[in-house]
Every structure is written in C-alpha cells, then in structure tokens.
Amino acid sequence: MIPKSIKEEVQIDIYGRIISNIKLFKLNFSTEAINNLALRLNEISFGPGEVIFKSGEKSDKMFIVLTGRIELSLMMASKGNEEIEHSIAFVEKGHIFGVEEFFGQQVR
C-alpha cells in the first residue's frame, strides 16, 4: 500500500501543475493555496451528451477541462412551450467553468 504522504505528493504534483497553469489561480493564489486545492480535487469523466449540471442547481463544484471540450447550453421554451436546447459557449481543454458558483455557492 502506498503511504498517504506519497499519494498527496503525487496529487499535488499532477493537479497542482494543472491548477497553476490556469490564469485565475496563477495570478491570485499562493503555491500553498494551490496545493491545498489540488489535494481536494476529484477527477470525473463525462461522456458525449452527458449532463454535468442543470440550470438552477446549487453546487460547490467547479470543473477543469482536461481533455475534449464541453458545450454549455440552456434549455429554453419555444412558442409551442417545447424546450429547445440553445448552445451558449464551448469550454476547451485547460479552461474552467463553474468558478462563480464554486466560490460563492450561487445557483447555476
């Protein structure tokens, strides 16, 4: 079994490097804060078309895109009261989304 201290060191090395390459964190956070955040990250995979979160949900999560790209979209009612999905943005590898909700625990 790998000691906890080595697991933490690896997690800080891998995720700390990813976080510190994101402008928001590089410019505003100390190395210690980045390392603490790196220890709290969980890697989650999503498949094509899978919903990550829905509008109106309260969440304390932010997301870093490690591979691929994410489409951000809103479901909006049409004249016939049918919901139609409207694409509003794409988030590419190396970018983050959900930051405002993460720091302020606002509704998405």
Secondary structure as GFF3:
##gff-version 3
##sequence-region A 1 108
A	DSSP	alpha_helix	4	20	.	.	.	ID=ss1
A	DSSP	alpha_helix	23	28	.	.	.	ID=ss2
A	DSSP	alpha_helix	31	38	.	.	.	ID=ss3
A	DSSP	beta_strand	63	64	.	.	.	ID=ss4
A	DSSP	beta_strand	69	77	.	.	.	ID=ss5
A	DSSP	beta_strand	83	92	.	.	.	ID=ss6
A	DSSP	beta_strand	96	97	.	.	.	ID=ss7
A	DSSP	alpha_helix	99	104	.	.	.	ID=ss8
###
